[in-house]
Amino acid sequence: MPGSITDGNGNTLLLSDLTTDNRIILKLDLRRDNFQRNIGYLRHNVYVKKENKDGIFRQLNAFGFCAMAINQMSPQLIIVNYMGKDYVIGKEAFDKNKKFLNFKKDGFELRCFVPLKYFKRRRKHE
């Protein structure tokens, strides 16, 4: 799966080679930016991303995702590590509850948001 995927706007989703712990790192290279943004990783068909305290879109009380990356990778499970705690949602529930806002209409800049109420908090021993 390593390589890259380009959208119609000149933006690129970069996929790393498999790391020693079986992860594929996902980075977004937006044409307008001068850096690559790490947007998470894929391991064993699970997408994982990390968010800091500013990682919640307050209007919807939701986590935001790169819609095209999620569609391209099609993980069975999505985990958000938010301030040291893991929040989990299955792909079916993700697709059913995602909302699109009109910031950008296509490509890798199209973001979807899933309210926190649809995620389950995962305990560390799971």
Steps between C-alpha positions, in 0.01 A plus 500: 500500500793750530501785254276798449154600385435840343168682491381727218632810678871407504497379863662169587435232762836335571514143626819384668660159464397254767675587827655240731180501710278442191374856458451699182544868585260737321616853418312768315697730271271791412608705203451829690714396799877467525493191721354152526234450765490166682134392504535161668593146417346177384581166666312172452207681334467742794545875446649687797544873541610717790331824602602764752269717710409710194404191297124527547283703265291679762198582284421127472706373797665272243831363378596600145640266236642521150200347320689384191771328708241307702321398179826394330626296797157363599600388852267274698568694820595862573675602821562857613749551780374821659709635785623153595162324479389278213163547331386227260239475226431233237500596131127436463412733791756751370338507155149522645581794732755709308408854405656711228536874536560724203858609575629323187293299259743238370842343514706442811388829652141373525446428868231300670412521866365233735356616834664357811171346615540228234843391625559250779773562751750214496659385822876442491475122562294439182 
